């Protein structure tokens, strides 16, 4: 039975890898950036960790070795054009042959005002390529 489970589990891994390959082929191998907030809901004050996960880049792509990062935050009752932005300039000083793509980006925030917050992350390489995530929501609830 254990051999069957292992064989079944490895079959799922192979199927997932094949599906991932098909998805990458559909998208033309474009980089993707996914943003996750943990926790995404909580009572005030909420300390949340935002993590951006980059996929679809070559491990040695010099453009993604410490790219410029912009975090976008839309507070409750605020419109997108009034969003606050926190920008970190590109910081790679490696020669191209020593470059390693950074694939994880984190930021920790404490949110004290109740309401819905929206967050997005944008990356820009030295050669002008841009990748951005969709918005992710953090809901801060009032303590009654």
Number of C-alpha atoms within 10 A of each C-alpha: 6 7 8 9 10 11 12 12 12 12 12 12 12 12 12 12 12 12 12 12 12 13 12 16 11 10 11 10 15 13 16 16 21 18 21 21 18 14 14 18 15 18 16 17 15 21 17 19 16 23 18 24 17 21 18 14 16 13 14 15 15 22 23 25 23 24 23 19 20 17 20 18 21 20 20 14 8 14 9 11 7 10 14 14 14 10 14 13 14 17 12 18 10 12 8 13 9 11 18 18 18 19 16 13 15 14 11 12 10 11 19 14 16 18 15 17 20 18 22 22 27 18 25 19 19 17 10 8 12 13 16 20 18 14 17 17 18 23 19 23 17 13 9 4
